[in-house]
Amino acid sequence: MLRNILLLLFVVLHSSSLLADSPARPVLVLGDSLSAAYGINTDQGWVTLLRDRLQQAQPERGVVNASISGETTAGGLARLENLLTEHKPALIVVELGANDALRGLPLSAPRENLSRILQLSSDADARVLLVGTEIPINYGPQYRDGLRSMYRDLSEEFNVPLVPFLLEGVALDPARMQDDGLHPTAEAQPDLLENVWPALEKTLNDLVAQ
């Protein structure tokens, strides 16, 4: 009898030790060239800066950058299920839609793709931080307003936090943008992180508190 009790105690303590040593589920960034450090060294990009910051704030939590230059919402959706299976993220930063918009696609397409991304993430018990984008004024106010509304509506529908524009405070400063006028310089990357950090930090703190 005593032997059985000691054996049971060992199993419980050993299981608790394994759980304590298990790494926290990572943050997955599903984005396009703005998150893939296009035109600069990868270690200068805002996602790498996020990884460095989390090493201080939550050292047990990793960051997976699944961003690809040129990625669309359709491409992100096509890759998502495999990424969820492989990495089992706690939080997904969805930074997609700029390439759809720059191609002038009807907004119904990226909206449907983003909706599926948010639903699949929820089904996989992953929180989502949605990151919006802006496009040049030559696309016209109707399309630009529709794009803003798309992100805002999805944020409300799925009850997920929204960062309205990743390049806020950067996009209109030529000195902080690369020659193509679309991608920020290495020097601007810390500001991209600061644009994302408040909502991301709150979401991660909510996870820890659960």
Backbone as a printed PyTorch tensor [residue, N CA C, xyz], in Angstrom:
tensor([[[  0.8340,  -1.2080,   0.0000],
         [  0.0000,   0.0000,   0.0000],
         [  0.8680,   1.2570,   0.0000]],

        [[  1.8460,   1.2640,   0.9360],
         [  2.7480,   2.4140,   1.0210],
         [  3.5460,   2.5820,  -0.2580]],

        [[  3.9310,   1.4530,  -0.8270],
         [  4.6890,   1.4990,  -2.0830],
         [  3.8530,   2.1390,  -3.1910]],

        [[  2.5650,   1.7710,  -3.2440],
         [  1.6820,   2.3410,  -4.2750],
         [  1.5170,   3.8410,  -4.0970]],

        [[  1.3970,   4.2740,  -2.8240],
         [  1.2510,   5.7090,  -2.5410],
         [  2.4990,   6.4650,  -2.9620]],

        [[  3.6700,   5.9050,  -2.6450],
         [  4.9280,   6.5570,  -3.0180],
         [  5.0810,   6.6110,  -4.5410]],

        [[  4.6570,   5.5520,  -5.2100],
         [  4.7370,   5.5200,  -6.6700],
         [  3.8310,   6.5820,  -7.2780]],

        [[  2.6300,   6.6980,  -6.7180],
         [  1.6850,   7.7060,  -7.2120],
         [  2.2300,   9.1050,  -6.9800]],

        [[  2.8240,   9.3340,  -5.8250],
         [  3.4010,  10.6440,  -5.5090],
         [  4.5260,  10.9780,  -6.4710]],

        [[  5.3570,   9.9720,  -6.8050],
         [  6.4520,  10.1900,  -7.7410],
         [  5.9200,  10.5920,  -9.1110]],

        [[  4.8750,   9.8990,  -9.5690],
         [  4.2960,  10.2000, -10.8840],
         [  3.7500,  11.6180, -10.9130]],

        [[  3.0410,  12.0270,  -9.8520],
         [  2.4640,  13.3610,  -9.8090],
         [  3.5500,  14.4230,  -9.8140]],

        [[  4.5700,  14.2420,  -8.9900],
         [  5.6600,  15.2180,  -8.9150],
         [  6.4400,  15.2710, -10.2160]],

        [[  6.6580,  14.1210, -10.8230],
         [  7.4020,  14.0790, -12.0860],
         [  6.6210,  14.7720, -13.1920]],

        [[  5.2980,  14.5380, -13.2280],
         [  4.4590,  15.1840, -14.2390],
         [  4.4470,  16.6900, -14.0380]],

        [[  4.3840,  17.1340, -12.7980],
         [  4.4010,  18.5710, -12.5130],
         [  5.7050,  19.1910, -12.9400]],

        [[  6.7930,  18.4590, -12.7390],
         [  8.1060,  18.9660, -13.1410],
         [  8.1970,  19.1130, -14.6500]],

        [[  7.6450,  18.1460, -15.3700],
         [  7.6680,  18.2120, -16.8250],
         [  6.8520,  19.3920, -17.3240]],

        [[  5.6970,  19.6270, -16.7060],
         [  4.8620,  20.7540, -17.1080],
         [  5.5640,  22.0680, -16.8340]],

        [[  6.2440,  22.1520, -15.7130],
         [  6.9370,  23.3890, -15.3590],
         [  8.0720,  23.6830, -16.3220]],

        [[  8.6990,  22.5920, -16.8190],
         [  9.8400,  22.7780, -17.7190],
         [  9.4110,  22.9650, -19.1640]],

        [[  8.1270,  22.7460, -19.4660],
         [  7.6700,  22.8530, -20.8380],
         [  7.6970,  24.3080, -21.2920]],

        [[  8.2050,  24.5670, -22.4890],
         [  8.2130,  25.9510, -22.9790],
         [  6.8090,  26.4410, -23.2490]],

        [[  6.6040,  27.7370, -23.0770],
         [  5.3030,  28.3250, -23.3860],
         [  5.0600,  28.2530, -24.8860]],

        [[  3.8100,  28.1650, -25.2680],
         [  3.4710,  28.1530, -26.6930],
         [  3.9100,  29.4740, -27.3210]],

        [[  4.4430,  29.4310, -28.5290],
         [  5.0960,  30.6150, -29.1030],
         [  4.1210,  31.6280, -29.6860]],

        [[  4.6780,  32.7700, -30.0310],
         [  4.0040,  33.7720, -30.8480],
         [  4.3530,  33.4840, -32.3050]],

        [[  3.3600,  33.4180, -33.1570],
         [  3.5610,  33.1860, -34.5820],
         [  3.2010,  34.4570, -35.3350]],

        [[  4.1050,  34.9550, -36.1460],
         [  3.8410,  36.1350, -36.9660],
         [  3.5880,  35.6730, -38.3920]],

        [[  2.3650,  35.8830, -38.8540],
         [  1.9560,  35.4820, -40.2090],
         [  1.7930,  36.7680, -41.0140]],

        [[  2.8440,  37.1230, -41.7520],
         [  2.8300,  38.4100, -42.4270],
         [  3.4360,  38.3730, -43.8120]],

        [[  3.6330,  39.5760, -44.3490],
         [  4.2240,  39.7440, -45.6730],
         [  5.5940,  40.3900, -45.5360]],

        [[  6.0320,  41.1230, -46.5530],
         [  7.3820,  41.6750, -46.5550],
         [  7.6330,  42.6580, -45.4150]],

        [[  6.5820,  43.3020, -44.9080],
         [  6.7510,  44.2510, -43.8110],
         [  7.2070,  43.5550, -42.5360]],

        [[  6.8760,  42.2750, -42.4120],
         [  7.2990,  41.4940, -41.2540],
         [  8.4340,  40.5380, -41.5800]],

        [[  8.7830,  40.4290, -42.8670],
         [  9.8570,  39.5300, -43.3020],
         [ 11.1840,  40.2640, -43.4630]],

        [[ 11.2350,  41.5210, -42.9980],
         [ 12.4700,  42.3190, -43.0430],
         [ 12.9700,  42.5030, -44.4740]],

        [[ 12.0650,  42.8210, -45.3730],
         [ 12.4300,  43.0170, -46.7780],
         [ 13.4300,  44.1660, -46.9150]],

        [[ 14.5190,  43.9030, -47.6530],
         [ 15.4970,  44.9360, -47.9730],
         [ 16.4800,  45.2670, -46.8650]],

        [[ 16.3710,  44.5940, -45.7170],
         [ 17.3020,  44.8150, -44.6110],
         [ 17.7260,  43.4520, -44.0640]],

        [[ 18.6790,  43.4510, -43.1630],
         [ 19.0840,  42.2030, -42.5340],
         [ 17.9540,  41.6780, -41.6540]],

        [[ 17.7630,  40.3730, -41.6670],
         [ 16.6700,  39.7760, -40.8950],
         [ 16.7400,  40.1390, -39.4260]],

        [[ 17.9540,  40.1940, -38.8830],
         [ 18.0750,  40.4800, -37.4530],
         [ 17.7820,  41.9300, -37.1040]],

        [[ 17.5250,  42.7660, -38.1190],
         [ 17.1440,  44.1510, -37.8740],
         [ 15.6280,  44.3490, -37.8990]],

        [[ 14.8930,  43.3420, -38.3560],
         [ 13.4510,  43.4780, -38.5170],
         [ 12.7100,  43.5360, -37.1950]],

        [[ 11.4920,  44.0680, -37.2390],
         [ 10.7390,  44.2550, -35.9990],
         [ 10.3890,  42.9240, -35.3380]],

        [[ 10.2460,  41.8490, -36.1030],
         [  9.9180,  40.5550, -35.5000],
         [ 11.0960,  40.0290, -34.6870]],

        [[ 12.3160,  40.2260, -35.1920],
         [ 13.4860,  39.8380, -34.4090],
         [ 13.6060,  40.7090, -33.1640]],

        [[ 13.3060,  41.9860, -33.2920],
         [ 13.3090,  42.8650, -32.1180],
         [ 12.2650,  42.4170, -31.1040]],

        [[ 11.1340,  41.9290, -31.5930],
         [ 10.1160,  41.3770, -30.6970],
         [ 10.6610,  40.1540, -29.9700]],

        [[ 11.3340,  39.2790, -30.6890],
         [ 11.9140,  38.0930, -30.0660],
         [ 12.8920,  38.4940, -28.9670]],

        [[ 13.7070,  39.4930, -29.2400],
         [ 14.6750,  39.9560, -28.2440],
         [ 13.9680,  40.5200, -27.0120]],

        [[ 12.8870,  41.2660, -27.2260],
         [ 12.1700,  41.8530, -26.0980],
         [ 11.5000,  40.7810, -25.2520]],

        [[ 10.9320,  39.7840, -25.9170],
         [ 10.2750,  38.7160, -25.1720],
         [ 11.2750,  37.8810, -24.3800]],

        [[ 12.5130,  37.8400, -24.8370],
         [ 13.5410,  37.1440, -24.0700],
         [ 13.7140,  37.7660, -22.6930]],

        [[ 13.4280,  39.0540, -22.5990],
         [ 13.4970,  39.7450, -21.3190],
         [ 12.1810,  39.6180, -20.5470]],

        [[ 11.0490,  39.7850, -21.2490],
         [  9.7450,  39.8210, -20.5750],
         [  9.2130,  38.4220, -20.2690]],

        [[  9.2880,  37.5310, -21.2400],
         [  8.7970,  36.1600, -21.0700],
         [  9.7910,  35.2070, -21.7310]],

        [[ 10.9230,  34.9470, -21.0960],
         [ 12.0000,  34.1940, -21.7500],
         [ 11.6070,  32.7910, -22.1890]],

        [[ 10.5310,  32.2570, -21.6160],
         [ 10.1090,  30.9010, -21.9880],
         [  9.3160,  30.8720, -23.2890]],

        [[  8.9480,  32.0590, -23.8230],
         [  8.0710,  32.1050, -24.9950],
         [  8.8640,  32.4800, -26.2520]],

        [[  8.8320,  31.6230, -27.2430],
         [  9.5440,  31.8800, -28.4810],
         [  8.7050,  32.6670, -29.4720]],

        [[  9.3450,  33.0420, -30.5720],
         [  8.6740,  33.7490, -31.6610],
         [  9.0070,  33.0310, -32.9690]],

        [[  7.9850,  32.6950, -33.7280],
         [  8.1560,  32.0590, -35.0350],
         [  7.7440,  33.0610, -36.0980]],

        [[  8.6650,  33.4040, -36.9790],
         [  8.3370,  34.3400, -38.0520],
         [  8.0160,  33.5550, -39.3170]],

        [[  6.7240,  33.4650, -39.6220],
         [  6.2660,  32.7450, -40.8160],
         [  5.8910,  33.7200, -41.9220]],

        [[  6.5060,  34.8940, -41.9110],
         [  6.2060,  35.9230, -42.9100],
         [  6.9900,  35.6780, -44.1910]],

        [[  6.3780,  35.9870, -45.3210],
         [  6.9930,  35.8070, -46.6340],
         [  6.7490,  37.0680, -47.4580]],

        [[  7.7940,  37.5800, -48.0620],
         [  7.6370,  38.7450, -48.9340],
         [  6.6870,  38.4110, -50.0810]],

        [[  5.7550,  39.3130, -50.3530],
         [  4.7800,  39.1070, -51.4070],
         [  3.5570,  38.3160, -50.9850]],

        [[  3.4980,  37.9020, -49.7250],
         [  2.3900,  37.0670, -49.2680],
         [  1.0560,  37.7980, -49.3310]],

        [[  0.0280,  37.0610, -49.6810],
         [ -1.3390,  37.5630, -49.7220],
         [ -2.1600,  36.8790, -48.6310]],

        [[ -3.3800,  37.3510, -48.4460],
         [ -4.2450,  36.6840, -47.4720],
         [ -4.5460,  35.2460, -47.9040]],

        [[ -4.6610,  35.0120, -49.2080],
         [ -4.9110,  33.6530, -49.7030],
         [ -3.7200,  32.7440, -49.4080]],

        [[ -2.5140,  33.2700, -49.6030],
         [ -1.3230,  32.4780, -49.3130],
         [ -1.1940,  32.1770, -47.8370]],

        [[ -1.4750,  33.1680, -47.0050],
         [ -1.4100,  32.9420, -45.5650],
         [ -2.4190,  31.9040, -45.1100]],

        [[ -3.6200,  31.9810, -45.6560],
         [ -4.6480,  31.0010, -45.3160],
         [ -4.2280,  29.6050, -45.7390]],

        [[ -3.6270,  29.4820, -46.9250],
         [ -3.2160,  28.1710, -47.4320],
         [ -2.1480,  27.5290, -46.5470]],

        [[ -1.3170,  28.3490, -45.9060],
         [ -0.2280,  27.8190, -45.0720],
         [ -0.6210,  27.6330, -43.6160]],

        [[ -1.7440,  28.2050, -43.2080],
         [ -2.0310,  28.3210, -41.7890],
         [ -2.1900,  26.9840, -41.0800]],

        [[ -2.9350,  26.0670, -41.6460],
         [ -3.2060,  24.8210, -40.9280],
         [ -1.9170,  24.0680, -40.6030]],

        [[ -0.9800,  24.0300, -41.5330],
         [  0.2980,  23.3670, -41.2680],
         [  1.0770,  24.0950, -40.1800]],

        [[  1.0170,  25.4280, -40.1960],
         [  1.7160,  26.2020, -39.1720],
         [  1.1120,  25.9680, -37.7910]],

        [[ -0.2130,  25.8920, -37.7360],
         [ -0.8740,  25.6170, -36.4590],
         [ -0.4860,  24.2460, -35.9280]],

        [[ -0.4360,  23.2710, -36.8110],
         [ -0.0850,  21.9150, -36.3980],
         [  1.3590,  21.8360, -35.9300]],

        [[  2.2440,  22.4950, -36.6540],
         [  3.6710,  22.3990, -36.3360],
         [  4.0510,  23.1730, -35.0800]],

        [[  3.5260,  24.3840, -34.9270],
         [  4.0160,  25.2750, -33.8700],
         [  3.0670,  25.4390, -32.6880]],

        [[  1.7980,  25.1400, -32.8520],
         [  0.8050,  25.2670, -31.7820],
         [  0.9300,  26.6160, -31.0540]],

        [[  0.8190,  27.7110, -31.7930],
         [  1.0540,  29.0220, -31.1830],
         [ -0.0220,  29.4080, -30.1690]],

        [[  0.3800,  30.2020, -29.1960],
         [ -0.5710,  30.7850, -28.2540],
         [ -1.1850,  32.0520, -28.8270]],

        [[ -0.4110,  32.7380, -29.6450],
         [ -0.8330,  34.0090, -30.2290],
         [ -0.3450,  34.0900, -31.6640]],

        [[ -1.2260,  34.5240, -32.5540],
         [ -0.8580,  34.7210, -33.9510],
         [ -1.0160,  36.1960, -34.2910]],

        [[  0.0580,  36.8070, -34.7500],
         [  0.0070,  38.1760, -35.2470],
         [ -0.2490,  38.0910, -36.7480]],

        [[ -1.4270,  38.5000, -37.1680],
         [ -1.8210,  38.4020, -38.5840],
         [ -1.6100,  39.7610, -39.2370]],

        [[ -0.5650,  39.8520, -40.0440],
         [ -0.2170,  41.0970, -40.7330],
         [ -0.2680,  40.8270, -42.2330]],

        [[ -1.4760,  40.7930, -42.7620],
         [ -1.6920,  40.4640, -44.1700],
         [ -2.7590,  41.3840, -44.7610]],

        [[ -2.7110,  41.5430, -46.0660],
         [ -3.7170,  42.3270, -46.7710],
         [ -3.1370,  43.4170, -47.6470]],

        [[ -1.9030,  43.8260, -47.3760],
         [ -1.3060,  44.9070, -48.1540],
         [ -1.1510,  44.5140, -49.6200]],

        [[ -0.7020,  43.2960, -49.8710],
         [ -0.4920,  42.8880, -51.2610],
         [ -1.8040,  42.6790, -51.9990]],

        [[ -2.8360,  42.2290, -51.2900],
         [ -4.1640,  42.1480, -51.9000],
         [ -4.6120,  43.5450, -52.3270]],

        [[ -4.4340,  44.5020, -51.4220],
         [ -4.8980,  45.8640, -51.6840],
         [ -4.1010,  46.5290, -52.8030]],

        [[ -2.7900,  46.3380, -52.8020],
         [ -1.9590,  46.9510, -53.8350],
         [ -2.2990,  46.4070, -55.2220]],

        [[ -2.8500,  45.2140, -55.2740],
         [ -3.2920,  44.6460, -56.5560],
         [ -4.7040,  45.1120, -56.9130]],

        [[ -5.3250,  45.8510, -56.0140],
         [ -6.6640,  46.3620, -56.2740],
         [ -7.7420,  45.2980, -56.2700]],

        [[ -7.4980,  44.1880, -55.5470],
         [ -8.4900,  43.1180, -55.5050],
         [ -9.7600,  43.5890, -54.8060]],

        [[-10.9180,  43.1080, -55.2290],
         [-12.1490,  43.4020, -54.4900],
         [-11.9750,  42.9980, -53.0310]],

        [[-12.3920,  43.8430, -52.1270],
         [-12.1190,  43.6070, -50.7100],
         [-12.8570,  42.3980, -50.1630]],

        [[-13.8320,  41.9090, -50.8770],
         [-14.5300,  40.7110, -50.4200],
         [-13.5850,  39.5100, -50.3270]],

        [[-12.5620,  39.4600, -51.1970],
         [-11.6310,  38.3250, -51.1910],
         [-10.7380,  38.3290, -49.9560]],

        [[ -9.9710,  39.4130, -49.6740],
         [ -9.1630,  39.3880, -48.4570],
         [-10.0020,  39.3090, -47.1900]],

        [[-11.1890,  39.9000, -47.2100],
         [-12.0440,  39.8100, -46.0240],
         [-12.3990,  38.3550, -45.7240]],

        [[-12.7780,  37.6050, -46.7480],
         [-13.1310,  36.1990, -46.5460],
         [-11.9210,  35.3990, -46.0890]],

        [[-10.7570,  35.6520, -46.6820],
         [ -9.5490,  34.9240, -46.2950],
         [ -9.1630,  35.2350, -44.8550]],

        [[ -9.1990,  36.5060, -44.4790],
         [ -8.8610,  36.8780, -43.1070],
         [ -9.8690,  36.3060, -42.1210]],

        [[-11.1210,  36.2880, -42.5100],
         [-12.1450,  35.7040, -41.6560],
         [-11.8490,  34.2330, -41.3850]],

        [[-11.4450,  33.5110, -42.4150],
         [-11.0960,  32.0900, -42.2440],
         [ -9.8490,  31.9370, -41.3830]],

        [[ -8.8830,  32.8160, -41.5470],
         [ -7.6730,  32.7670, -40.7260],
         [ -8.0190,  32.9740, -39.2550]],

        [[ -8.8640,  33.9380, -38.9810],
         [ -9.2480,  34.2080, -37.5960],
         [-10.0430,  33.0430, -37.0100]],

        [[-10.9210,  32.4500, -37.8070],
         [-11.7160,  31.3290, -37.3060],
         [-10.8520,  30.0990, -37.0470]],

        [[ -9.9600,  29.7870, -37.9810],
         [ -9.0790,  28.6330, -37.7930],
         [ -8.1730,  28.8220, -36.5850]],

        [[ -7.7100,  30.0340, -36.3860],
         [ -6.8640,  30.3170, -35.2210],
         [ -7.6420,  30.1190, -33.9320]],

        [[ -8.8730,  30.6180, -33.9050],
         [ -9.7160,  30.4330, -32.7250],
         [ -9.9910,  28.9630, -32.4650]],

        [[-10.2560,  28.2240, -33.5240],
         [-10.5170,  26.7840, -33.3840],
         [ -9.3050,  26.0480, -32.8210]],

        [[ -8.1090,  26.5830, -33.0760],
         [ -6.8710,  25.9690, -32.5910],
         [ -6.4650,  26.5220, -31.2250]],

        [[ -7.3730,  27.2550, -30.5780],
         [ -7.1270,  27.8240, -29.2560],
         [ -5.9390,  28.7850, -29.2680]],

        [[ -5.8390,  29.5640, -30.3410],
         [ -4.7840,  30.5830, -30.4450],
         [ -5.4330,  31.9590, -30.4570]],

        [[ -4.8950,  32.8630, -29.6590],
         [ -5.3320,  34.2520, -29.7100],
         [ -4.8160,  34.8900, -30.9960]],

        [[ -5.4330,  35.9840, -31.4060],
         [ -5.0120,  36.6780, -32.6200],
         [ -4.8640,  38.1650, -32.3350]],

        [[ -3.8100,  38.7410, -32.8780],
         [ -3.6480,  40.1880, -32.9620],
         [ -3.6750,  40.5370, -34.4410]],

        [[ -4.6630,  41.3050, -34.8440],
         [ -4.8290,  41.6700, -36.2480],
         [ -4.1310,  43.0000, -36.5140]],

        [[ -3.3140,  43.0310, -37.5600],
         [ -2.5630,  44.2340, -37.9210],
         [ -3.0310,  44.7140, -39.2870]],

        [[ -3.5300,  45.9360, -39.3260],
         [ -4.0560,  46.4880, -40.5690],
         [ -3.0000,  47.1930, -41.3990]],

        [[ -3.4440,  47.7130, -42.5280],
         [ -2.5250,  48.4060, -43.4270],
         [ -3.2300,  49.6030, -44.0510]],

        [[ -2.4520,  50.4560, -44.6780],
         [ -2.9560,  51.5820, -45.4610],
         [ -2.3520,  51.4890, -46.8580]],

        [[ -3.0060,  52.1210, -47.8270],
         [ -2.4970,  52.1150, -49.1930],
         [ -2.4150,  53.5430, -49.7170]],

        [[ -1.6500,  53.7570, -50.7910],
         [ -1.4750,  55.1170, -51.3160],
         [ -2.7890,  55.7880, -51.6850]],

        [[ -2.7900,  57.1160, -51.6540],
         [ -4.0120,  57.8860, -51.8790],
         [ -4.5460,  57.7390, -53.2990]],

        [[ -3.6960,  57.3230, -54.2420],
         [ -4.1640,  57.2120, -55.6250],
         [ -5.1470,  56.0570, -55.8270]],

        [[ -5.3300,  55.2190, -54.8100],
         [ -6.3360,  54.1630, -54.8960],
         [ -7.7380,  54.6990, -54.6430]],

        [[ -7.8280,  55.9280, -54.1820],
         [ -9.1290,  56.5650, -54.0060],
         [ -9.6920,  56.3660, -52.6110]],

        [[-10.4830,  57.3280, -52.1500],
         [-11.0110,  57.2680, -50.7820],
         [-11.9590,  56.1070, -50.5390]],

        [[-12.7160,  55.7080, -51.5440],
         [-13.6720,  54.6170, -51.3290],
         [-12.9570,  53.3100, -51.0070]],

        [[-11.9100,  52.9970, -51.7720],
         [-11.1740,  51.7570, -51.5350],
         [-10.4070,  51.8350, -50.2130]],

        [[ -9.7930,  52.9840, -49.9580],
         [ -9.0150,  53.1450, -48.7180],
         [ -9.9190,  53.0450, -47.4960]],

        [[-11.0790,  53.6780, -47.5420],
         [-12.0120,  53.6010, -46.4220],
         [-12.5460,  52.1870, -46.2470]],

        [[-12.7760,  51.5150, -47.3820],
         [-13.2450,  50.1380, -47.3110],
         [-12.2220,  49.2220, -46.6680]],

        [[-10.9530,  49.4680, -46.9600],
         [ -9.8850,  48.6550, -46.3730],
         [ -9.8310,  48.8580, -44.8590]],

        [[ -9.9040,  50.0940, -44.4320],
         [ -9.9050,  50.3790, -42.9930],
         [-11.0920,  49.7010, -42.3120]],

        [[-12.2560,  49.8120, -42.9470],
         [-13.4640,  49.2170, -42.3730],
         [-13.3520,  47.7050, -42.2980]],

        [[-12.6970,  47.0980, -43.2820],
         [-12.5450,  45.6510, -43.2940],
         [-11.8370,  45.1640, -42.0340]],

        [[-10.7190,  45.7840, -41.7100],
         [ -9.9730,  45.3780, -40.5130],
         [-10.7760,  45.6600, -39.2470]],

        [[-11.3790,  46.8280, -39.1980],
         [-12.1470,  47.1990, -38.0090],
         [-13.3210,  46.2480, -37.7950]],

        [[-14.0170,  45.9180, -38.8710],
         [-15.1700,  45.0200, -38.7550],
         [-14.7480,  43.6150, -38.3210]],

        [[-13.6550,  43.1220, -38.8830],
         [-13.1670,  41.7950, -38.4930],
         [-12.7320,  41.7710, -37.0330]],

        [[-12.0920,  42.8390, -36.5920],
         [-11.6840,  42.9370, -35.1930],
         [-12.8920,  42.8460, -34.2710]],

        [[-13.9560,  43.5440, -34.6370],
         [-15.1600,  43.5350, -33.8070],
         [-15.8900,  42.1950, -33.8920]],

        [[-15.9660,  41.6400, -35.1020],
         [-16.6970,  40.3820, -35.2880],
         [-16.0740,  39.2430, -34.5060]],

        [[-14.7400,  39.1770, -34.5140],
         [-14.0390,  38.0720, -33.8550],
         [-13.5000,  38.4530, -32.4770]],

        [[-13.7740,  39.6810, -32.0600],
         [-13.3490,  40.1490, -30.7430],
         [-11.8430,  39.9740, -30.5460]],

        [[-11.0860,  40.4690, -31.5100],
         [ -9.6290,  40.4140, -31.4280],
         [ -9.0780,  41.8370, -31.4700]],

        [[ -7.9540,  42.0920, -30.7980],
         [ -7.3730,  43.4350, -30.8390],
         [ -6.8460,  43.7710, -32.2250]],

        [[ -6.8560,  45.0660, -32.5190],
         [ -6.4350,  45.5370, -33.8370],
         [ -5.3810,  46.6290, -33.7000]],

        [[ -4.2890,  46.4790, -34.4370],
         [ -3.3330,  47.5620, -34.6660],
         [ -3.6790,  48.1260, -36.0340]],

        [[ -4.2600,  49.3230, -36.1170],
         [ -4.7890,  49.7970, -37.4070],
         [ -3.7720,  49.8970, -38.5300]],

        [[ -2.5240,  50.2890, -38.1860],
         [ -1.5390,  50.4890, -39.2620],
         [ -0.1450,  50.2280, -38.7080]],

        [[  0.5100,  49.2070, -39.2330],
         [  1.8430,  48.8340, -38.7550],
         [  2.8440,  49.9690, -38.9360]],

        [[  2.7080,  50.7480, -40.0190],
         [  3.6890,  51.7910, -40.3400],
         [  3.2620,  53.1780, -39.8400]],

        [[  2.3850,  53.2220, -38.8650],
         [  1.9560,  54.5000, -38.3080],
         [  3.1730,  55.3020, -37.8240]],

        [[  3.2580,  56.5780, -38.2500],
         [  4.3660,  57.4270, -37.8530],
         [  5.6370,  57.2130, -38.6520]],

        [[  5.6040,  56.2790, -39.6020],
         [  6.7960,  55.9430, -40.3880],
         [  6.5430,  56.1480, -41.8830]],

        [[  5.3820,  55.7270, -42.3570],
         [  5.1160,  55.6430, -43.8010],
         [  5.2370,  56.9760, -44.5270]],

        [[  4.9380,  58.0740, -43.8530],
         [  4.9570,  59.3780, -44.5170],
         [  6.2800,  60.1190, -44.3400]],

        [[  7.2680,  59.4500, -43.7840],
         [  8.5910,  60.0460, -43.5900],
         [  9.5710,  59.4170, -44.5820]],

        [[  9.8880,  60.0990, -45.6940],
         [ 10.7570,  59.4960, -46.7150],
         [ 12.1090,  59.0560, -46.1730]],

        [[ 12.6070,  59.7280, -45.1530],
         [ 13.9100,  59.3800, -44.6040],
         [ 13.8970,  58.0300, -43.8980]],

        [[ 12.7060,  57.5530, -43.5640],
         [ 12.5990,  56.3040, -42.8180],
         [ 12.0110,  55.1800, -43.6710]],

        [[ 11.8690,  55.4760, -44.9580],
         [ 11.3690,  54.4630, -45.8830],
         [ 12.4560,  54.1540, -46.9130]],

        [[ 12.4670,  52.9110, -47.3920],
         [ 13.4100,  52.5310, -48.4370],
         [ 13.0370,  53.2380, -49.7370]],

        [[ 13.8940,  53.1190, -50.7220],
         [ 13.7060,  53.8590, -51.9750],
         [ 12.4080,  53.5020, -52.6880]],

        [[ 11.8590,  52.3180, -52.4240],
         [ 10.6130,  51.9350, -53.0980],
         [  9.3950,  52.6390, -52.5030]],

        [[  9.5730,  53.3090, -51.3790],
         [  8.4750,  54.0230, -50.7490],
         [  7.4480,  53.1330, -50.0630]],

        [[  7.6980,  51.8340, -50.0250],
         [  6.7440,  50.8850, -49.4500],
         [  7.2470,  50.2010, -48.1910]],

        [[  8.5720,  50.0790, -48.0720],
         [  9.1460,  49.3040, -46.9760],
         [  9.9990,  50.1880, -46.0680]],

        [[  9.8520,  50.0380, -44.7670],
         [ 10.6180,  50.8650, -43.8370],
         [ 12.0850,  50.4540, -43.7750]],

        [[ 12.9200,  51.4040, -43.3980],
         [ 14.3410,  51.1460, -43.2400],
         [ 14.5950,  50.3880, -41.9430]],

        [[ 15.8350,  49.9640, -41.7900],
         [ 16.2180,  49.2890, -40.5460],
         [ 16.0440,  50.2100, -39.3470]],

        [[ 16.3330,  51.4960, -39.5340],
         [ 16.2410,  52.4510, -38.4350],
         [ 14.8050,  52.6320, -37.9500]],

        [[ 13.8270,  52.3440, -38.8100],
         [ 12.4160,  52.5180, -38.4480],
         [ 11.8250,  51.2900, -37.7700]],

        [[ 12.5280,  50.1760, -37.7760],
         [ 11.9520,  48.9330, -37.2570],
         [ 11.5620,  48.9970, -35.7780]],

        [[ 12.3360,  49.6600, -34.9170],
         [ 11.8870,  49.7610, -33.5240],
         [ 10.5360,  50.4330, -33.3780]],

        [[ 10.2080,  51.3700, -34.2680],
         [  8.9100,  52.0320, -34.1850],
         [  7.7800,  51.0950, -34.6080]],

        [[  8.0600,  50.1990, -35.5530],
         [  7.0590,  49.2000, -35.9110],
         [  6.7460,  48.3230, -34.7050]],

        [[  7.7860,  47.9210, -33.9990],
         [  7.5720,  47.1240, -32.7920],
         [  6.7540,  47.8930, -31.7660]],

        [[  7.0600,  49.1690, -31.5960],
         [  6.3150,  49.9640, -30.6230],
         [  4.8480,  50.1060, -31.0240]],

        [[  4.5670,  50.1150, -32.3170],
         [  3.1800,  50.1830, -32.7690],
         [  2.4040,  48.9180, -32.4050]],

        [[  3.1050,  47.7950, -32.4020],
         [  2.4630,  46.5040, -32.1390],
         [  2.4780,  46.1490, -30.6510]],

        [[  3.5000,  46.5810, -29.9420],
         [  3.7810,  46.0690, -28.6090],
         [  2.6550,  46.2360, -27.5890]],

        [[  2.0190,  47.4090, -27.4660],
         [  1.0020,  47.5420, -26.4070],
         [ -0.0990,  46.4910, -26.4880]],

        [[ -0.6590,  46.2840, -27.6790],
         [ -1.7250,  45.2910, -27.8300],
         [ -1.1880,  43.8730, -27.6690]],

        [[  0.0130,  43.6260, -28.1640],
         [  0.6070,  42.2990, -28.0520],
         [  0.9290,  41.9660, -26.5980]],

        [[  1.5020,  42.9200, -25.8900],
         [  1.8550,  42.6900, -24.4910],
         [  0.6050,  42.4110, -23.6570]],

        [[ -0.4520,  43.1820, -23.8950],
         [ -1.6900,  42.9620, -23.1400],
         [ -2.2520,  41.5770, -23.3940]],

        [[ -2.2210,  41.1400, -24.6420],
         [ -2.7440,  39.8100, -24.9700],
         [ -1.9310,  38.7230, -24.3070]],

        [[ -0.6090,  38.8620, -24.3180],
         [  0.2440,  37.8670, -23.6740],
         [  0.0520,  37.8700, -22.1620]],

        [[ -0.1180,  39.0330, -21.5770],
         [ -0.3530,  39.0920, -20.1290],
         [ -1.6770,  38.4410, -19.7630]],

        [[ -2.6720,  38.6150, -20.6270],
         [ -3.9540,  37.9510, -20.4020],
         [ -3.7940,  36.4270, -20.4380]],

        [[ -2.9330,  35.9420, -21.3290],
         [ -2.6940,  34.4990, -21.4050],
         [ -2.0290,  33.9820, -20.1310]],

        [[ -1.0520,  34.7220, -19.6450],
         [ -0.3380,  34.3250, -18.4350],
         [ -1.2760,  34.3060, -17.2320]],

        [[ -2.2150,  35.2510, -17.2260],
         [ -3.1280,  35.3690, -16.0800],
         [ -4.1640,  34.2660, -16.0380]],

        [[ -4.3580,  33.5500, -17.1440],
         [ -5.3830,  32.5110, -17.1860],
         [ -4.9630,  31.2910, -16.3570]]])
